[in-house]
């Protein structure tokens, strides 16, 4: 079974629950274990929240007011990518992006999102677009299935 979708969303806090609900609905319909679905939905929420908060200002042509979410449920794995049009992550020596360090101070109100994503999924890739026109956070997780999933029975 293969399911994929891509959304082009406004950089607005109201867009985050839309992406999360679409992911949860697709996974429920496909028969993904609810615990796995929940972990991925929280990781997606964090990535989208980062795109909304930090993903604007550097793009040309007005696209800095949007970000893109793409999700693939392919075989036994789910891969999600969130790309924005912001300034991207700061680079360190060698030009590689370097997101802020984990963990944030215990009393900080921000700064835990990328660390949380790393804890919830199996693999994370954090970087900038090749043309340096924004950040890309992609992650994947091995799926587990409920018994008798609706799509698998068809």
C-alpha positions as CSV (number, residue, x, y, z in Angstrom):
1,X,0.0,0.0,0.0
2,X,1.1,3.5,-0.8
3,X,-0.5,6.8,0.2
4,X,1.1,10.2,-0.2
5,X,-0.2,13.8,-0.1
6,X,1.3,17.3,-0.2
7,X,-0.1,20.5,1.2
8,X,0.9,24.1,0.5
9,X,-0.1,26.0,3.7
10,X,-0.2,29.6,4.8
11,X,2.2,30.4,7.6
12,X,-0.6,30.7,10.1
13,X,-1.1,28.9,13.3
14,X,-4.5,27.6,12.1
15,X,-2.8,25.6,9.4
16,X,-1.0,23.3,11.9
17,X,-4.1,21.4,13.0
18,X,-5.2,20.9,9.4
19,X,-1.9,19.1,8.6
20,X,-2.1,17.1,11.8
21,X,-5.8,16.0,11.2
22,X,-5.1,15.0,7.6
23,X,-2.1,12.8,8.7
24,X,-4.1,11.2,11.5
25,X,-7.1,10.5,9.2
26,X,-4.9,8.9,6.6
27,X,-3.1,6.7,9.1
28,X,-6.3,5.7,10.8
29,X,-7.9,4.7,7.5
30,X,-4.7,2.8,6.5
31,X,-4.8,0.9,9.8
32,X,-1.6,2.3,11.5
33,X,-1.3,1.6,15.2
34,X,-2.6,4.6,17.2
35,X,0.6,5.0,19.2
36,X,2.7,5.3,16.1
37,X,0.1,7.7,14.5
38,X,0.2,9.9,17.7
39,X,4.0,10.1,17.7
40,X,4.1,11.1,14.1
41,X,1.3,13.6,14.5
42,X,3.2,15.3,17.4
43,X,6.4,15.4,15.4
44,X,4.5,16.9,12.4
45,X,2.9,19.5,14.7
46,X,6.3,20.6,16.0
47,X,7.8,20.8,12.5
48,X,4.8,22.8,11.2
49,X,4.9,25.1,14.3
50,X,8.6,25.8,13.5
51,X,7.7,26.6,9.9
52,X,5.0,29.0,10.9
53,X,7.2,30.7,13.5
54,X,10.5,30.8,11.6
55,X,9.8,30.1,8.0
56,X,9.3,33.5,6.4
57,X,11.2,36.5,5.3
58,X,13.9,35.1,3.0
59,X,11.9,33.9,0.0
60,X,11.2,35.9,-3.2
61,X,7.9,36.4,-4.9
62,X,5.7,36.3,-1.8
63,X,6.1,32.6,-1.1
64,X,7.6,33.4,2.3
65,X,4.0,33.3,3.5
66,X,3.6,29.6,2.9
67,X,5.2,26.3,3.7
68,X,4.8,22.8,2.3
69,X,4.1,19.5,4.1
70,X,4.5,16.2,2.2
71,X,3.8,12.8,3.7
72,X,4.4,9.3,2.3
73,X,3.1,6.1,3.8
74,X,5.0,3.6,1.7
75,X,5.1,-0.1,2.8
76,X,6.3,-0.2,6.4
77,X,7.5,3.3,6.7
78,X,6.0,6.8,6.9
79,X,8.2,9.8,5.8
80,X,7.2,13.4,6.4
81,X,8.8,16.5,5.0
82,X,8.1,20.1,6.1
83,X,9.8,22.8,4.0
84,X,9.5,26.5,4.5
85,X,10.8,29.6,2.7
86,X,12.6,31.3,5.7
87,X,16.2,32.0,6.3
88,X,17.0,28.3,7.0
89,X,19.3,27.0,9.7
90,X,22.5,28.9,10.5
91,X,25.6,27.2,9.0
92,X,28.7,26.2,10.9
93,X,32.2,25.5,9.5
94,X,31.9,23.6,6.2
95,X,28.6,25.2,5.3
96,X,26.4,22.5,6.9
97,X,23.3,23.8,8.7
98,X,23.4,23.6,12.5
99,X,20.0,23.8,14.3
100,X,20.0,25.0,17.9
101,X,21.4,22.6,20.4
102,X,19.2,20.3,22.5
103,X,17.9,20.5,25.1
104,X,16.6,24.0,25.8
105,X,16.8,25.2,29.5
106,X,14.1,23.7,31.6
107,X,12.3,27.0,32.0
108,X,12.4,28.0,28.4
109,X,9.1,28.5,26.5
110,X,10.6,27.6,23.1
111,X,13.4,25.5,21.7
112,X,12.4,21.9,22.3
113,X,10.6,21.1,19.0
114,X,13.5,19.6,17.0
115,X,14.6,17.6,20.1
116,X,11.1,16.3,20.5
117,X,10.9,15.3,16.9
118,X,14.2,13.4,17.2
119,X,12.8,11.5,20.2
120,X,9.5,10.5,18.6
121,X,10.7,9.2,15.2
122,X,13.3,6.7,13.9
123,X,15.3,9.1,11.7
124,X,15.5,12.9,11.2
125,X,17.2,15.0,8.6
126,X,17.4,18.7,9.3
127,X,18.8,21.0,6.8
128,X,18.4,23.8,4.2
129,X,17.1,23.7,0.7
130,X,19.9,23.4,-1.9
131,X,19.3,26.9,-3.1
132,X,19.3,28.2,0.5
133,X,15.8,29.5,0.2
134,X,14.5,27.9,3.4
135,X,14.7,25.0,5.9
136,X,13.7,21.4,5.4
137,X,12.9,19.0,8.3
138,X,12.2,15.5,7.2
139,X,11.7,12.4,9.4
140,X,10.5,8.9,9.2
141,X,9.2,6.1,11.4
142,X,8.6,2.4,10.9
143,X,4.9,1.7,11.0
144,X,3.0,-0.9,13.1
145,X,-0.5,-1.9,12.1
146,X,-3.8,-2.6,13.9
147,X,-5.5,-5.9,13.2
148,X,-7.9,-5.7,10.3
149,X,-7.1,-2.2,8.9
150,X,-9.7,-1.0,6.5
151,X,-7.4,-0.3,3.5
152,X,-5.5,-3.5,3.9
153,X,-8.7,-5.6,3.8
154,X,-9.7,-4.2,0.4
